């Protein structure tokens, strides 16, 4: 069953980039990724919070796709941050391209600390602290992973997630 799901997700990348808005595809994929990540015990307490920095479209799609849903025993809650300064604790932090992640990376990584998956959409973001970065390759939406950044935050990628990525930075 899991193999079928993975094949469907991989097969959908061309469809996602062509048929859906990029914001909807990125929100859907990010929510799918959380199931393929090893979270610390601390991250499994309270609500499962998805924070979105300066990207109303992605935030709206997160809300639409997660309302009434749970991750394990945790309720999924979406918080929208209008600036880097507003960022607070969350399990997933989605940083939109308008936030200039590469310029604000140190501040963002410091604000979230451990146990937070940082997802971006900025070229070179995995070199600055992002763990999953959306990229366009061959006119298709793909993503790259950074195991070193994830490990620093206490997060582990499953082998299945690694096989789906366009690149893995160790």
Steps between C-alpha positions, in 0.01 A plus 500: 500500500780742592682422176187588305469831686862588430465413132185713480674798659803466272277456196296804597791748496449588132124524557543712810712754322267517201150454639508656846614829632855482631377605846252213515758247385762621749254487789379153402851363463622657825212342689584167335866530600424513874402133491848406375692679772624371833392755761637535851277425798489873576358575152218252563359702792212748472364610163690429178569857389577596141631855478506696174713811455379768256309278256122545521428257214695214655352575845147494355570165335645356821181601682275353227691172494545454875177623660368229730802276437742348745861394485506198727314621809577867437259750348652680200505877553617755241655829613580780260797725578516836322870545574803305616477678835155343567622140465437281803512129579364265237578153367507615136600847384426581136699802383364650178728650237394854595668455841851493349604190693866521405525851650300413815614138547704550817217686672240243389707199610566667836130581555376145436781308668476121513211275393384726215502395135588803287352486149597765244474588133823691445795392287793409727289495818631160612843662530354744754295274729197379304423130527260469205518745212257510207661555162388496138700260286406414142176699542395276791463568870762301690668521837843458647588382850781593737568219746761700693256782578228252593734308727602823674132563576442144625300401191553185293387443141371156410667314217173528308508879514863498391421292192236754393733803520676662207821539704632417843758726660690319770 
